[in-house]
Amino acid sequence: MPVMNNESSIVESIDSILKQTYENFEFLILDDFSNDNTYKIIKEYEEKDDRIKIFKNNKNLGLTRSLNILISHSKGSLIARQDGDDMSFQHRFAKQLYYFQNLDYDFCVTRAETLKESKVIPKFSYNIPARLVSNLKNPFIHGTLMIRKETLLEIGTYNESYYYAQDFKLFKDLLSKNKKFKHIKEPLYRLNTQNNISTFKKREQKFYSDAIKRNQHPTKFIK
C-alpha cells in the first residue's frame, strides 16, 4: 500500500486489511512524501500491529516506483494490492487465496463497489474477454489484485516508464504472456472513484493509456 496525503481515509483502509478473516500476512505501507498526517497515522498502526512494516520516501517518487520498492521488500510468495483511499471486504484475502491454493492461477482480481453509490464495477465489460477489453481500456481494478510474486518478477514488476497507468501496463503484459487469472464476480473491494489520481490526472492517465493501447513506449508527458 503506497500512500500519499491519505489522512482522511487511511484509518478505514488499514482497518479493512487488519480485519481480514485470513490473518497470516505482512502489511507493507510506504509513505510517498506526504505533507499531511498520513505518516503519523501509519506509524501509530505499526506500533500496534507487528504485521505492519512502514517505509518512507524522502521525496515524492510516484506510485509506480513506490510499488516496486515495496515489492523488493516483500517476503511472501503472494502479493496483494490495496490503495490508501479504498477498503477491502473482510473475506477478500480468503476468497482470493482459494484460486492459488487449489486451482493454480497466476493472478486474481475481483469486482468492486463504488464508495459513494455502491455500484458494482466493472458492470458490462466483466462479461467480455479481458484480452478484448484491454484493447480499449484497463480490464481490471488494480486495488483488487493478488498475484504470485514469481509471476510479477517474471514480467519485470511495474514498468517505471509509466508514471501513470502503470496498472493498465501491468495487466496488458500479464495478458500478453497468457498468464492464468481468475476474475471473481463478487465485489470484494470498495473503490473510491472521486478525488483520486484518475480524476485529478486525467490528461496524464490518457497519455500513458494511449501509449499502451498503441503498443508504443511513452515519451515524457509535457503539461
C-alpha positions as CSV (number, residue, x, y, z in Angstrom):
1,M,0.0,0.0,0.0
2,P,1.8,3.1,-1.2
3,V,0.1,6.2,0.3
4,M,0.3,10.0,-0.1
5,N,-1.8,12.5,1.7
6,N,-4.5,10.0,2.7
7,E,-5.1,11.2,6.2
8,S,-8.9,11.3,5.7
9,S,-9.2,7.7,4.5
10,I,-6.2,5.8,5.7
11,V,-7.7,4.6,9.0
12,E,-10.6,2.8,7.4
13,S,-8.3,1.5,4.7
14,I,-5.8,0.0,7.1
15,D,-8.6,-1.4,9.3
16,S,-10.1,-3.2,6.4
17,I,-6.9,-5.1,5.9
18,L,-6.3,-5.8,9.6
19,K,-9.8,-7.2,9.9
20,Q,-9.3,-9.8,7.2
21,T,-10.5,-13.3,8.1
22,Y,-7.2,-14.6,6.7
23,E,-4.6,-13.2,9.1
24,N,-1.2,-14.6,8.1
25,F,0.3,-11.7,6.1
26,E,2.8,-8.9,6.2
27,F,1.4,-5.5,5.6
28,L,3.9,-3.2,3.9
29,I,3.0,0.5,3.7
30,L,5.1,3.2,2.0
31,D,4.5,6.9,2.5
32,D,5.4,8.7,-0.7
33,F,6.4,12.0,1.0
34,S,3.1,13.1,2.4
35,N,2.7,16.6,3.7
36,D,-0.3,15.8,6.0
37,N,-0.7,13.5,8.9
38,T,-0.6,10.2,6.9
39,Y,2.8,9.1,8.0
40,K,2.0,9.9,11.7
41,I,-1.1,7.7,11.4
42,I,0.5,4.7,9.8
43,K,3.4,4.9,12.3
44,E,0.9,4.6,15.1
45,Y,-0.5,1.5,13.5
46,E,3.0,0.0,13.1
47,E,3.5,0.3,16.8
48,K,0.2,-1.6,17.5
49,D,0.4,-4.5,15.0
50,D,3.7,-6.3,14.2
51,R,2.4,-7.4,10.8
52,I,2.8,-3.8,9.6
53,K,6.1,-2.6,8.2
54,I,6.5,1.1,7.3
55,F,8.7,2.7,4.7
56,K,9.1,6.4,3.7
57,N,10.4,8.1,0.6
58,N,12.5,11.2,1.3
59,K,10.9,12.8,-1.8
60,N,7.9,12.1,-3.9
61,L,8.6,9.2,-6.3
62,G,5.1,8.4,-7.6
63,L,3.1,5.3,-7.4
64,T,5.0,3.1,-9.9
65,R,8.4,3.4,-8.2
66,S,6.8,3.2,-4.8
67,L,5.1,-0.1,-5.7
68,N,8.4,-1.6,-6.9
69,I,10.1,-0.5,-3.7
70,L,7.5,-2.4,-1.7
71,I,7.8,-5.4,-3.9
72,S,11.5,-5.5,-3.3
73,H,10.9,-5.6,0.5
74,S,8.2,-8.2,0.4
75,K,8.8,-11.7,1.7
76,G,5.7,-13.6,0.8
77,S,5.0,-15.8,-2.3
78,L,1.8,-13.8,-3.0
79,I,1.4,-10.0,-3.2
80,A,-2.0,-8.2,-2.7
81,R,-2.7,-4.6,-3.6
82,Q,-4.6,-2.0,-1.7
83,D,-4.9,1.7,-2.1
84,G,-5.0,4.2,0.8
85,D,-8.4,5.6,-0.1
86,D,-10.1,2.2,-0.7
87,M,-11.3,-0.7,1.5
88,S,-11.3,-4.5,1.2
89,F,-14.2,-6.6,2.3
90,Q,-13.5,-8.9,5.2
91,H,-13.3,-12.1,3.2
92,R,-11.3,-10.7,0.3
93,F,-8.0,-12.4,1.0
94,A,-9.5,-15.8,2.0
95,K,-11.6,-15.9,-1.2
96,Q,-8.8,-14.9,-3.5
97,L,-6.3,-17.4,-1.9
98,Y,-8.5,-20.3,-2.9
99,Y,-7.6,-19.8,-6.5
100,F,-3.9,-20.0,-5.7
101,Q,-4.0,-22.9,-3.3
102,N,-6.4,-25.1,-5.2
103,L,-6.5,-24.0,-8.8
104,D,-3.0,-22.8,-9.6
105,Y,-3.8,-19.3,-11.0
106,D,-1.1,-16.7,-11.6
107,F,-3.2,-13.7,-10.5
108,C,-6.7,-13.0,-9.2
109,V,-8.8,-9.8,-9.3
110,T,-12.3,-9.0,-8.2
111,R,-15.1,-6.6,-8.9
112,A,-15.7,-3.7,-6.6
113,E,-18.4,-1.5,-5.2
114,T,-18.0,2.3,-5.7
115,L,-17.6,4.1,-2.4
116,K,-20.4,6.7,-2.8
117,E,-23.0,5.0,-5.0
118,S,-22.3,1.3,-4.2
119,K,-22.5,0.5,-7.9
120,V,-20.8,-2.8,-8.9
121,I,-18.0,-2.3,-11.4
122,P,-17.0,-3.3,-14.0
123,K,-20.6,-3.7,-15.0
124,F,-20.7,-4.7,-18.7
125,S,-17.1,-5.3,-19.6
126,Y,-16.9,-8.0,-16.9
127,N,-18.8,-10.3,-19.4
128,I,-16.3,-9.6,-22.3
129,P,-13.0,-11.4,-22.6
130,A,-10.4,-9.4,-20.8
131,R,-8.0,-9.5,-23.7
132,L,-10.5,-7.7,-25.9
133,V,-11.3,-5.2,-23.2
134,S,-7.6,-4.4,-22.8
135,N,-7.5,-3.1,-26.4
136,L,-9.8,-0.3,-25.2
137,K,-9.2,0.2,-21.5
138,N,-7.9,-1.3,-18.3
139,P,-9.9,-4.5,-17.8
140,F,-9.4,-4.9,-14.1
141,I,-9.4,-2.9,-10.8
142,H,-5.9,-2.6,-9.7
143,G,-6.6,-2.4,-5.9
144,T,-8.1,-5.9,-6.0
145,L,-5.1,-7.6,-7.4
146,M,-3.5,-10.6,-5.8
147,I,-0.6,-12.1,-7.8
148,R,2.2,-14.6,-7.4
149,K,5.4,-12.8,-6.7
150,E,7.3,-15.1,-9.2
151,T,4.8,-14.0,-11.9
152,L,5.3,-10.4,-11.1
153,L,9.1,-10.8,-11.2
154,E,8.9,-12.7,-14.4
155,I,7.3,-9.8,-16.3
156,G,9.7,-7.3,-14.7
157,T,7.3,-5.9,-12.0
158,Y,5.8,-2.4,-12.7
159,N,7.3,-0.7,-15.8
160,E,8.7,2.6,-14.5
161,S,8.4,4.3,-17.9
162,Y,4.7,4.6,-17.0
163,Y,4.4,7.2,-14.3
164,Y,0.6,6.8,-14.6
165,A,-1.5,3.9,-16.0
166,Q,1.1,1.5,-14.5
167,D,-1.7,-0.9,-13.6
168,F,-3.0,-1.0,-17.2
169,K,0.5,-1.7,-18.5
170,L,0.9,-4.5,-15.9
171,F,-2.3,-6.2,-16.8
172,K,-1.6,-5.8,-20.5
173,D,1.8,-7.5,-20.0
174,L,0.2,-10.3,-18.0
175,L,-2.5,-11.0,-20.6
176,S,0.0,-10.9,-23.5
177,K,2.0,-13.6,-21.7
178,N,-1.2,-15.7,-21.3
179,K,-1.0,-15.7,-17.5
180,K,-3.8,-17.7,-16.0
181,F,-6.2,-15.5,-14.0
182,K,-9.5,-15.5,-12.1
183,H,-11.8,-12.5,-12.2
184,I,-14.1,-13.0,-9.3
185,K,-17.7,-11.9,-10.0
186,E,-18.4,-11.0,-6.4
187,P,-17.3,-7.4,-5.3
188,L,-14.7,-7.8,-2.6
189,Y,-13.4,-4.2,-2.6
190,R,-14.8,-0.8,-2.0
191,L,-13.4,1.7,-4.6
192,N,-13.1,5.4,-4.2
193,T,-13.9,7.0,-7.7
194,Q,-13.8,10.6,-6.6
195,N,-10.9,13.0,-5.9
196,N,-8.2,10.4,-6.8
197,I,-5.4,10.1,-9.3
198,S,-7.9,9.2,-12.1
199,T,-9.9,12.4,-11.6
200,F,-7.0,14.8,-10.8
201,K,-4.7,13.5,-13.5
202,K,-7.0,12.6,-16.4
203,R,-4.7,14.0,-19.2
204,E,-1.7,12.2,-17.8
205,Q,-3.6,8.9,-17.4
206,K,-4.9,9.2,-21.0
207,F,-1.4,9.9,-22.3
208,Y,0.1,6.8,-20.9
209,S,-3.0,4.7,-21.6
210,D,-2.9,5.7,-25.2
211,A,0.7,4.6,-25.4
212,I,-0.3,1.2,-24.0
213,K,-3.1,0.7,-26.5
214,R,-0.8,1.7,-29.4
215,N,1.9,-0.6,-28.0
216,Q,4.3,2.3,-28.0
217,H,6.9,3.3,-25.5
218,P,5.7,6.6,-23.9
219,T,7.7,9.7,-24.3
220,K,7.8,12.1,-21.4
221,F,4.5,13.7,-20.7
222,I,4.6,17.5,-21.1
223,K,2.0,19.6,-19.4
